[in-house]
Amino acid sequence: MKFPNDADGEALRSLFKDGLNFKKPQSVEFFVAVPNQATGEKLLPVLKGAGFNGFLEQDDETDEWVCCFSKRMLLDYSDLMKIQKQLDQLSKPHGGYSDGWGVFVD
């Protein structure tokens, strides 16, 4: 299987090499970094209104704030890029930005 030559493509390549089944939907977690708790609390309803369900949390080590959203989906590069772009567009007016994604591997 071929993947684009960027960070997202490399992450998919690594998951594929680790034997993750790309034909089975996975639980993908998306992250939106925000500058502080107040911004995150204002942004959550905006993202929820666009169909993203998630929560706001602060990283214990870095004290940075992030909105986390999960979606069950096939690991498709194009779909991952569309979701990150949408999260970026929704969060930028509020001072946030899409900050990647991850998959919980059993």
Backbone atoms as SQL, in Angstrom:
CREATE TABLE atoms (id INTEGER PRIMARY KEY, chain TEXT, resi INTEGER, resn TEXT, atom TEXT, x REAL, y REAL, z REAL);
INSERT INTO atoms VALUES
  (1, 'A', 1, 'MET', 'N', 0.845, -1.171, 0.000),
  (2, 'A', 1, 'MET', 'CA', 0.000, 0.000, 0.000),
  (3, 'A', 1, 'MET', 'C', 0.895, 1.240, 0.000),
  (4, 'A', 2, 'LYS', 'N', 0.523, 2.248, -0.783),
  (5, 'A', 2, 'LYS', 'CA', 1.320, 3.470, -0.882),
  (6, 'A', 2, 'LYS', 'C', 0.675, 4.588, -0.061),
  (7, 'A', 3, 'PHE', 'N', 1.542, 5.410, 0.528),
  (8, 'A', 3, 'PHE', 'CA', 1.089, 6.533, 1.340),
  (9, 'A', 3, 'PHE', 'C', 1.853, 7.786, 0.935),
  (10, 'A', 4, 'PRO', 'N', 1.230, 8.958, 1.053),
  (11, 'A', 4, 'PRO', 'CA', 1.918, 10.213, 0.723),
  (12, 'A', 4, 'PRO', 'C', 3.172, 10.405, 1.577),
  (13, 'A', 5, 'ASN', 'N', 4.083, 11.199, 1.078),
  (14, 'A', 5, 'ASN', 'CA', 5.352, 11.440, 1.755),
  (15, 'A', 5, 'ASN', 'C', 5.240, 12.677, 2.648),
  (16, 'A', 6, 'ASP', 'N', 4.461, 12.561, 3.727),
  (17, 'A', 6, 'ASP', 'CA', 4.349, 13.620, 4.731),
  (18, 'A', 6, 'ASP', 'C', 4.104, 12.963, 6.082),
  (19, 'A', 7, 'ALA', 'N', 3.937, 13.757, 7.117),
  (20, 'A', 7, 'ALA', 'CA', 3.797, 13.210, 8.468),
  (21, 'A', 7, 'ALA', 'C', 2.575, 12.290, 8.593),
  (22, 'A', 8, 'ASP', 'N', 1.459, 12.678, 7.976),
  (23, 'A', 8, 'ASP', 'CA', 0.255, 11.844, 8.048),
  (24, 'A', 8, 'ASP', 'C', 0.446, 10.540, 7.284),
  (25, 'A', 9, 'GLY', 'N', 1.064, 10.634, 6.113),
  (26, 'A', 9, 'GLY', 'CA', 1.354, 9.430, 5.339),
  (27, 'A', 9, 'GLY', 'C', 2.291, 8.499, 6.080),
  (28, 'A', 10, 'GLU', 'N', 3.287, 9.079, 6.749),
  (29, 'A', 10, 'GLU', 'CA', 4.237, 8.270, 7.524),
  (30, 'A', 10, 'GLU', 'C', 3.538, 7.574, 8.687),
  (31, 'A', 11, 'ALA', 'N', 2.608, 8.278, 9.349),
  (32, 'A', 11, 'ALA', 'CA', 1.857, 7.668, 10.448),
  (33, 'A', 11, 'ALA', 'C', 1.020, 6.497, 9.934),
  (34, 'A', 12, 'LEU', 'N', 0.370, 6.677, 8.792),
  (35, 'A', 12, 'LEU', 'CA', -0.416, 5.588, 8.202),
  (36, 'A', 12, 'LEU', 'C', 0.479, 4.421, 7.802),
  (37, 'A', 13, 'ARG', 'N', 1.622, 4.728, 7.214),
  (38, 'A', 13, 'ARG', 'CA', 2.584, 3.697, 6.809),
  (39, 'A', 13, 'ARG', 'C', 3.020, 2.867, 8.022),
  (40, 'A', 14, 'SER', 'N', 3.297, 3.554, 9.120),
  (41, 'A', 14, 'SER', 'CA', 3.718, 2.878, 10.342),
  (42, 'A', 14, 'SER', 'C', 2.610, 1.974, 10.890),
  (43, 'A', 15, 'LEU', 'N', 1.373, 2.474, 10.891),
  (44, 'A', 15, 'LEU', 'CA', 0.250, 1.653, 11.357),
  (45, 'A', 15, 'LEU', 'C', 0.060, 0.434, 10.458),
  (46, 'A', 16, 'PHE', 'N', 0.209, 0.631, 9.160),
  (47, 'A', 16, 'PHE', 'CA', 0.078, -0.467, 8.206),
  (48, 'A', 16, 'PHE', 'C', 1.162, -1.514, 8.445),
  (49, 'A', 17, 'LYS', 'N', 2.398, -1.051, 8.636),
  (50, 'A', 17, 'LYS', 'CA', 3.518, -1.976, 8.890),
  (51, 'A', 17, 'LYS', 'C', 3.323, -2.741, 10.191),
  (52, 'A', 18, 'ASP', 'N', 2.644, -2.084, 11.163),
  (53, 'A', 18, 'ASP', 'CA', 2.375, -2.738, 12.448),
  (54, 'A', 18, 'ASP', 'C', 1.235, -3.748, 12.358),
  (55, 'A', 19, 'GLY', 'N', 0.624, -3.848, 11.174),
  (56, 'A', 19, 'GLY', 'CA', -0.404, -4.860, 10.957),
  (57, 'A', 19, 'GLY', 'C', -1.828, -4.416, 11.224),
  (58, 'A', 20, 'LEU', 'N', -2.064, -3.117, 11.371),
  (59, 'A', 20, 'LEU', 'CA', -3.419, -2.638, 11.594),
  (60, 'A', 20, 'LEU', 'C', -4.272, -2.905, 10.355),
  (61, 'A', 21, 'ASN', 'N', -5.490, -3.373, 10.560),
  (62, 'A', 21, 'ASN', 'CA', -6.391, -3.711, 9.468),
  (63, 'A', 21, 'ASN', 'C', -7.037, -2.441, 8.915),
  (64, 'A', 22, 'PHE', 'N', -6.637, -2.024, 7.722),
  (65, 'A', 22, 'PHE', 'CA', -7.154, -0.803, 7.114),
  (66, 'A', 22, 'PHE', 'C', -8.534, -1.003, 6.483),
  (67, 'A', 23, 'LYS', 'N', -9.019, -2.221, 6.461),
  (68, 'A', 23, 'LYS', 'CA', -10.349, -2.491, 5.910),
  (69, 'A', 23, 'LYS', 'C', -11.412, -2.497, 7.003),
  (70, 'A', 24, 'LYS', 'N', -10.983, -2.300, 8.240),
  (71, 'A', 24, 'LYS', 'CA', -11.878, -2.296, 9.385),
  (72, 'A', 24, 'LYS', 'C', -11.874, -0.891, 9.998),
  (73, 'A', 25, 'PRO', 'N', -13.059, -0.317, 10.291),
  (74, 'A', 25, 'PRO', 'CA', -13.091, 1.008, 10.919),
  (75, 'A', 25, 'PRO', 'C', -12.309, 1.019, 12.237),
  (76, 'A', 26, 'GLN', 'N', -11.595, 2.104, 12.462),
  (77, 'A', 26, 'GLN', 'CA', -10.797, 2.279, 13.668),
  (78, 'A', 26, 'GLN', 'C', -11.312, 3.503, 14.429),
  (79, 'A', 27, 'SER', 'N', -11.012, 3.566, 15.703),
  (80, 'A', 27, 'SER', 'CA', -11.345, 4.742, 16.497),
  (81, 'A', 27, 'SER', 'C', -10.193, 5.739, 16.365),
  (82, 'A', 28, 'VAL', 'N', -10.451, 6.819, 15.634),
  (83, 'A', 28, 'VAL', 'CA', -9.426, 7.831, 15.378),
  (84, 'A', 28, 'VAL', 'C', -9.702, 9.035, 16.260),
  (85, 'A', 29, 'GLU', 'N', -8.681, 9.468, 16.975),
  (86, 'A', 29, 'GLU', 'CA', -8.791, 10.635, 17.850),
  (87, 'A', 29, 'GLU', 'C', -8.154, 11.835, 17.153),
  (88, 'A', 30, 'PHE', 'N', -8.893, 12.934, 17.087),
  (89, 'A', 30, 'PHE', 'CA', -8.398, 14.177, 16.496),
  (90, 'A', 30, 'PHE', 'C', -8.194, 15.192, 17.609),
  (91, 'A', 31, 'PHE', 'N', -7.176, 16.034, 17.442),
  (92, 'A', 31, 'PHE', 'CA', -6.833, 17.008, 18.473),
  (93, 'A', 31, 'PHE', 'C', -6.847, 18.420, 17.907),
  (94, 'A', 32, 'VAL', 'N', -7.427, 19.349, 18.664),
  (95, 'A', 32, 'VAL', 'CA', -7.417, 20.768, 18.313),
  (96, 'A', 32, 'VAL', 'C', -6.769, 21.508, 19.480),
  (97, 'A', 33, 'ALA', 'N', -5.598, 22.086, 19.229),
  (98, 'A', 33, 'ALA', 'CA', -4.899, 22.848, 20.260),
  (99, 'A', 33, 'ALA', 'C', -5.557, 24.206, 20.422),
  (100, 'A', 34, 'VAL', 'N', -5.705, 24.636, 21.673),
  (101, 'A', 34, 'VAL', 'CA', -6.267, 25.948, 21.982),
  (102, 'A', 34, 'VAL', 'C', -5.340, 26.640, 22.984),
  (103, 'A', 35, 'PRO', 'N', -5.329, 27.986, 22.981),
  (104, 'A', 35, 'PRO', 'CA', -4.382, 28.695, 23.838),
  (105, 'A', 35, 'PRO', 'C', -4.687, 28.629, 25.336),
  (106, 'A', 36, 'ASN', 'N', -5.958, 28.390, 25.684),
  (107, 'A', 36, 'ASN', 'CA', -6.310, 28.355, 27.108),
  (108, 'A', 36, 'ASN', 'C', -7.666, 27.688, 27.300),
  (109, 'A', 37, 'GLN', 'N', -8.045, 27.502, 28.551),
  (110, 'A', 37, 'GLN', 'CA', -9.300, 26.829, 28.874),
  (111, 'A', 37, 'GLN', 'C', -10.509, 27.611, 28.359),
  (112, 'A', 38, 'ALA', 'N', -10.499, 28.931, 28.532),
  (113, 'A', 38, 'ALA', 'CA', -11.645, 29.746, 28.111),
  (114, 'A', 38, 'ALA', 'C', -11.892, 29.606, 26.612),
  (115, 'A', 39, 'THR', 'N', -10.835, 29.616, 25.822),
  (116, 'A', 39, 'THR', 'CA', -10.971, 29.449, 24.371),
  (117, 'A', 39, 'THR', 'C', -11.542, 28.076, 24.046),
  (118, 'A', 40, 'GLY', 'N', -11.036, 27.055, 24.707),
  (119, 'A', 40, 'GLY', 'CA', -11.529, 25.698, 24.496),
  (120, 'A', 40, 'GLY', 'C', -13.004, 25.566, 24.820),
  (121, 'A', 41, 'GLU', 'N', -13.428, 26.218, 25.897),
  (122, 'A', 41, 'GLU', 'CA', -14.831, 26.149, 26.290),
  (123, 'A', 41, 'GLU', 'C', -15.734, 26.867, 25.282),
  (124, 'A', 42, 'LYS', 'N', -15.220, 27.907, 24.627),
  (125, 'A', 42, 'LYS', 'CA', -15.989, 28.600, 23.588),
  (126, 'A', 42, 'LYS', 'C', -16.002, 27.802, 22.282),
  (127, 'A', 43, 'LEU', 'N', -14.915, 27.103, 22.013),
  (128, 'A', 43, 'LEU', 'CA', -14.779, 26.359, 20.763),
  (129, 'A', 43, 'LEU', 'C', -15.549, 25.039, 20.767),
  (130, 'A', 44, 'LEU', 'N', -15.636, 24.372, 21.908),
  (131, 'A', 44, 'LEU', 'CA', -16.323, 23.076, 21.969),
  (132, 'A', 44, 'LEU', 'C', -17.730, 23.107, 21.365),
  (133, 'A', 45, 'PRO', 'N', -18.584, 24.067, 21.728),
  (134, 'A', 45, 'PRO', 'CA', -19.934, 24.072, 21.136),
  (135, 'A', 45, 'PRO', 'C', -19.924, 24.310, 19.624),
  (136, 'A', 46, 'VAL', 'N', -18.957, 25.080, 19.149),
  (137, 'A', 46, 'VAL', 'CA', -18.840, 25.326, 17.702),
  (138, 'A', 46, 'VAL', 'C', -18.542, 24.008, 16.996),
  (139, 'A', 47, 'LEU', 'N', -17.583, 23.265, 17.530),
  (140, 'A', 47, 'LEU', 'CA', -17.206, 21.986, 16.913),
  (141, 'A', 47, 'LEU', 'C', -18.319, 20.954, 17.061),
  (142, 'A', 48, 'LYS', 'N', -18.979, 20.953, 18.214),
  (143, 'A', 48, 'LYS', 'CA', -20.099, 20.023, 18.401),
  (144, 'A', 48, 'LYS', 'C', -21.227, 20.344, 17.427),
  (145, 'A', 49, 'GLY', 'N', -21.450, 21.628, 17.166),
  (146, 'A', 49, 'GLY', 'CA', -22.469, 22.036, 16.209),
  (147, 'A', 49, 'GLY', 'C', -22.168, 21.566, 14.799),
  (148, 'A', 50, 'ALA', 'N', -20.889, 21.306, 14.525),
  (149, 'A', 50, 'ALA', 'CA', -20.474, 20.809, 13.211),
  (150, 'A', 50, 'ALA', 'C', -20.423, 19.275, 13.184),
  (151, 'A', 51, 'GLY', 'N', -20.882, 18.638, 14.255),
  (152, 'A', 51, 'GLY', 'CA', -20.949, 17.189, 14.273),
  (153, 'A', 51, 'GLY', 'C', -19.803, 16.481, 14.976),
  (154, 'A', 52, 'PHE', 'N', -18.912, 17.229, 15.601),
  (155, 'A', 52, 'PHE', 'CA', -17.797, 16.618, 16.333),
  (156, 'A', 52, 'PHE', 'C', -18.149, 16.552, 17.813),
  (157, 'A', 53, 'ASN', 'N', -18.091, 15.363, 18.391),
  (158, 'A', 53, 'ASN', 'CA', -18.332, 15.213, 19.821),
  (159, 'A', 53, 'ASN', 'C', -17.008, 14.974, 20.510),
  (160, 'A', 54, 'GLY', 'N', -16.763, 15.722, 21.554),
  (161, 'A', 54, 'GLY', 'CA', -15.488, 15.580, 22.229),
  (162, 'A', 54, 'GLY', 'C', -15.478, 16.273, 23.570),
  (163, 'A', 55, 'PHE', 'N', -14.268, 16.534, 24.042),
  (164, 'A', 55, 'PHE', 'CA', -14.092, 17.124, 25.362),
  (165, 'A', 55, 'PHE', 'C', -12.828, 17.973, 25.369),
  (166, 'A', 56, 'LEU', 'N', -12.698, 18.781, 26.386),
  (167, 'A', 56, 'LEU', 'CA', -11.549, 19.656, 26.570),
  (168, 'A', 56, 'LEU', 'C', -10.708, 19.111, 27.709),
  (169, 'A', 57, 'GLU', 'N', -9.388, 19.090, 27.514),
  (170, 'A', 57, 'GLU', 'CA', -8.517, 18.641, 28.604),
  (171, 'A', 57, 'GLU', 'C', -7.199, 19.398, 28.578),
  (172, 'A', 58, 'GLN', 'N', -6.541, 19.395, 29.727),
  (173, 'A', 58, 'GLN', 'CA', -5.240, 20.035, 29.854),
  (174, 'A', 58, 'GLN', 'C', -4.193, 18.947, 30.035),
  (175, 'A', 59, 'ASP', 'N', -3.111, 19.052, 29.281),
  (176, 'A', 59, 'ASP', 'CA', -2.007, 18.106, 29.388),
  (177, 'A', 59, 'ASP', 'C', -1.306, 18.309, 30.737),
  (178, 'A', 60, 'ASP', 'N', -1.160, 17.233, 31.502),
  (179, 'A', 60, 'ASP', 'CA', -0.546, 17.312, 32.830),
  (180, 'A', 60, 'ASP', 'C', 0.907, 17.771, 32.789),
  (181, 'A', 61, 'GLU', 'N', 1.620, 17.397, 31.735),
  (182, 'A', 61, 'GLU', 'CA', 3.050, 17.707, 31.662),
  (183, 'A', 61, 'GLU', 'C', 3.329, 19.086, 31.082),
  (184, 'A', 62, 'THR', 'N', 2.574, 19.479, 30.034),
  (185, 'A', 62, 'THR', 'CA', 2.875, 20.742, 29.345),
  (186, 'A', 62, 'THR', 'C', 1.936, 21.879, 29.740),
  (187, 'A', 63, 'ASP', 'N', 0.836, 21.553, 30.432),
  (188, 'A', 63, 'ASP', 'CA', -0.208, 22.518, 30.790),
  (189, 'A', 63, 'ASP', 'C', -0.938, 23.094, 29.580),
  (190, 'A', 64, 'GLU', 'N', -0.714, 22.543, 28.386),
  (191, 'A', 64, 'GLU', 'CA', -1.400, 23.011, 27.182),
  (192, 'A', 64, 'GLU', 'C', -2.819, 22.444, 27.149),
  (193, 'A', 65, 'TRP', 'N', -3.734, 23.210, 26.538),
  (194, 'A', 65, 'TRP', 'CA', -5.130, 22.801, 26.427),
  (195, 'A', 65, 'TRP', 'C', -5.411, 22.244, 25.042),
  (196, 'A', 66, 'VAL', 'N', -6.275, 21.222, 24.987),
  (197, 'A', 66, 'VAL', 'CA', -6.606, 20.599, 23.710),
  (198, 'A', 66, 'VAL', 'C', -8.043, 20.082, 23.750),
  (199, 'A', 67, 'CYS', 'N', -8.750, 20.257, 22.621),
  (200, 'A', 67, 'CYS', 'CA', -10.063, 19.650, 22.432),
  (201, 'A', 67, 'CYS', 'C', -9.821, 18.318, 21.726),
  (202, 'A', 68, 'CYS', 'N', -10.397, 17.253, 22.255),
  (203, 'A', 68, 'CYS', 'CA', -10.206, 15.913, 21.695),
  (204, 'A', 68, 'CYS', 'C', -11.537, 15.387, 21.162),
  (205, 'A', 69, 'PHE', 'N', -11.487, 14.803, 19.971),
  (206, 'A', 69, 'PHE', 'CA', -12.681, 14.260, 19.328),
  (207, 'A', 69, 'PHE', 'C', -12.343, 12.910, 18.739),
  (208, 'A', 70, 'SER', 'N', -13.242, 11.952, 18.872),
  (209, 'A', 70, 'SER', 'CA', -12.991, 10.656, 18.257),
  (210, 'A', 70, 'SER', 'C', -14.053, 10.365, 17.205),
  (211, 'A', 71, 'LYS', 'N', -13.631, 9.609, 16.212),
  (212, 'A', 71, 'LYS', 'CA', -14.536, 9.225, 15.124),
  (213, 'A', 71, 'LYS', 'C', -14.148, 7.825, 14.684),
  (214, 'A', 72, 'ARG', 'N', -15.148, 6.969, 14.547),
  (215, 'A', 72, 'ARG', 'CA', -14.913, 5.618, 14.055),
  (216, 'A', 72, 'ARG', 'C', -14.943, 5.699, 12.530),
  (217, 'A', 73, 'MET', 'N', -13.841, 5.310, 11.901),
  (218, 'A', 73, 'MET', 'CA', -13.725, 5.479, 10.451),
  (219, 'A', 73, 'MET', 'C', -12.638, 4.574, 9.889),
  (220, 'A', 74, 'LEU', 'N', -12.681, 4.405, 8.576),
  (221, 'A', 74, 'LEU', 'CA', -11.588, 3.717, 7.897),
  (222, 'A', 74, 'LEU', 'C', -10.401, 4.671, 7.843),
  (223, 'A', 75, 'LEU', 'N', -9.209, 4.119, 7.914),
  (224, 'A', 75, 'LEU', 'CA', -7.997, 4.939, 7.844),
  (225, 'A', 75, 'LEU', 'C', -7.698, 5.264, 6.389),
  (226, 'A', 76, 'ASP', 'N', -8.240, 6.372, 5.947),
  (227, 'A', 76, 'ASP', 'CA', -8.074, 6.833, 4.584),
  (228, 'A', 76, 'ASP', 'C', -7.416, 8.214, 4.623),
  (229, 'A', 77, 'TYR', 'N', -6.289, 8.362, 3.941),
  (230, 'A', 77, 'TYR', 'CA', -5.527, 9.606, 3.967),
  (231, 'A', 77, 'TYR', 'C', -6.397, 10.803, 3.601),
  (232, 'A', 78, 'SER', 'N', -7.124, 10.701, 2.517),
  (233, 'A', 78, 'SER', 'CA', -7.950, 11.812, 2.048),
  (234, 'A', 78, 'SER', 'C', -8.987, 12.220, 3.095),
  (235, 'A', 79, 'ASP', 'N', -9.641, 11.252, 3.714),
  (236, 'A', 79, 'ASP', 'CA', -10.642, 11.550, 4.735),
  (237, 'A', 79, 'ASP', 'C', -10.008, 12.190, 5.969),
  (238, 'A', 80, 'LEU', 'N', -8.844, 11.701, 6.366),
  (239, 'A', 80, 'LEU', 'CA', -8.144, 12.291, 7.507),
  (240, 'A', 80, 'LEU', 'C', -7.784, 13.755, 7.231),
  (241, 'A', 81, 'MET', 'N', -7.345, 14.038, 6.005),
  (242, 'A', 81, 'MET', 'CA', -6.978, 15.410, 5.641),
  (243, 'A', 81, 'MET', 'C', -8.200, 16.322, 5.627),
  (244, 'A', 82, 'LYS', 'N', -9.333, 15.817, 5.118),
  (245, 'A', 82, 'LYS', 'CA', -10.563, 16.614, 5.080),
  (246, 'A', 82, 'LYS', 'C', -11.016, 16.991, 6.489),
  (247, 'A', 83, 'ILE', 'N', -10.969, 16.036, 7.398),
  (248, 'A', 83, 'ILE', 'CA', -11.400, 16.301, 8.770),
  (249, 'A', 83, 'ILE', 'C', -10.471, 17.310, 9.432),
  (250, 'A', 84, 'GLN', 'N', -9.161, 17.145, 9.255),
  (251, 'A', 84, 'GLN', 'CA', -8.218, 18.092, 9.859),
  (252, 'A', 84, 'GLN', 'C', -8.402, 19.503, 9.283),
  (253, 'A', 85, 'LYS', 'N', -8.663, 19.584, 7.989),
  (254, 'A', 85, 'LYS', 'CA', -8.886, 20.887, 7.358),
  (255, 'A', 85, 'LYS', 'C', -10.152, 21.533, 7.921),
  (256, 'A', 86, 'GLN', 'N', -11.200, 20.744, 8.073),
  (257, 'A', 86, 'GLN', 'CA', -12.445, 21.261, 8.624),
  (258, 'A', 86, 'GLN', 'C', -12.235, 21.743, 10.063),
  (259, 'A', 87, 'LEU', 'N', -11.517, 20.965, 10.861),
  (260, 'A', 87, 'LEU', 'CA', -11.241, 21.367, 12.242),
  (261, 'A', 87, 'LEU', 'C', -10.439, 22.666, 12.272),
  (262, 'A', 88, 'ASP', 'N', -9.476, 22.788, 11.357),
  (263, 'A', 88, 'ASP', 'CA', -8.685, 24.018, 11.254),
  (264, 'A', 88, 'ASP', 'C', -9.571, 25.220, 10.940),
  (265, 'A', 89, 'GLN', 'N', -10.431, 25.061, 9.942),
  (266, 'A', 89, 'GLN', 'CA', -11.294, 26.169, 9.521),
  (267, 'A', 89, 'GLN', 'C', -12.243, 26.601, 10.635),
  (268, 'A', 90, 'LEU', 'N', -12.755, 25.639, 11.395),
  (269, 'A', 90, 'LEU', 'CA', -13.684, 25.960, 12.476),
  (270, 'A', 90, 'LEU', 'C', -12.974, 26.565, 13.686),
  (271, 'A', 91, 'SER', 'N', -11.745, 26.147, 13.933),
  (272, 'A', 91, 'SER', 'CA', -11.068, 26.558, 15.164),
  (273, 'A', 91, 'SER', 'C', -10.198, 27.810, 15.022),
  (274, 'A', 92, 'LYS', 'N', -9.696, 28.104, 13.823),
  (275, 'A', 92, 'LYS', 'CA', -8.808, 29.267, 13.657),
  (276, 'A', 92, 'LYS', 'C', -9.429, 30.583, 14.112),
  (277, 'A', 93, 'PRO', 'N', -10.710, 30.852, 13.801),
  (278, 'A', 93, 'PRO', 'CA', -11.291, 32.120, 14.276),
  (279, 'A', 93, 'PRO', 'C', -11.314, 32.237, 15.808),
  (280, 'A', 94, 'HIS', 'N', -11.155, 31.123, 16.493),
  (281, 'A', 94, 'HIS', 'CA', -11.175, 31.099, 17.958),
  (282, 'A', 94, 'HIS', 'C', -9.776, 30.953, 18.545),
  (283, 'A', 95, 'GLY', 'N', -8.747, 30.997, 17.707),
  (284, 'A', 95, 'GLY', 'CA', -7.377, 30.890, 18.195),
  (285, 'A', 95, 'GLY', 'C', -6.856, 29.473, 18.310),
  (286, 'A', 96, 'GLY', 'N', -7.586, 28.509, 17.760),
  (287, 'A', 96, 'GLY', 'CA', -7.145, 27.114, 17.820),
  (288, 'A', 96, 'GLY', 'C', -6.648, 26.632, 16.473),
  (289, 'A', 97, 'TYR', 'N', -6.134, 25.410, 16.455),
  (290, 'A', 97, 'TYR', 'CA', -5.689, 24.796, 15.210),
  (291, 'A', 97, 'TYR', 'C', -5.679, 23.281, 15.348),
  (292, 'A', 98, 'SER', 'N', -5.898, 22.610, 14.237),
  (293, 'A', 98, 'SER', 'CA', -5.852, 21.150, 14.200),
  (294, 'A', 98, 'SER', 'C', -4.435, 20.711, 14.559),
  (295, 'A', 99, 'ASP', 'N', -4.327, 19.795, 15.508),
  (296, 'A', 99, 'ASP', 'CA', -3.018, 19.399, 16.011),
  (297, 'A', 99, 'ASP', 'C', -2.805, 17.893, 15.904),
  (298, 'A', 100, 'GLY', 'N', -3.302, 17.317, 14.816),
  (299, 'A', 100, 'GLY', 'CA', -3.010, 15.916, 14.531),
  (300, 'A', 100, 'GLY', 'C', -4.096, 14.943, 14.920),
  (301, 'A', 101, 'TRP', 'N', -3.741, 13.678, 14.812),
  (302, 'A', 101, 'TRP', 'CA', -4.686, 12.599, 15.075),
  (303, 'A', 101, 'TRP', 'C', -3.898, 11.384, 15.566),
  (304, 'A', 102, 'GLY', 'N', -4.615, 10.432, 16.101),
  (305, 'A', 102, 'GLY', 'CA', -3.993, 9.193, 16.563),
  (306, 'A', 102, 'GLY', 'C', -5.014, 8.077, 16.571),
  (307, 'A', 103, 'VAL', 'N', -4.513, 6.859, 16.650),
  (308, 'A', 103, 'VAL', 'CA', -5.357, 5.679, 16.662),
  (309, 'A', 103, 'VAL', 'C', -4.973, 4.831, 17.866),
  (310, 'A', 104, 'PHE', 'N', -5.970, 4.360, 18.594),
  (311, 'A', 104, 'PHE', 'CA', -5.710, 3.442, 19.693),
  (312, 'A', 104, 'PHE', 'C', -5.583, 2.039, 19.110),
  (313, 'A', 105, 'VAL', 'N', -4.423, 1.455, 19.263),
  (314, 'A', 105, 'VAL', 'CA', -4.169, 0.129, 18.717),
  (315, 'A', 105, 'VAL', 'C', -4.243, -0.885, 19.861),
  (316, 'A', 106, 'ASP', 'N', -5.049, -1.928, 19.651),
  (317, 'A', 106, 'ASP', 'CA', -5.180, -2.981, 20.678),
  (318, 'A', 106, 'ASP', 'C', -3.912, -3.802, 20.786);
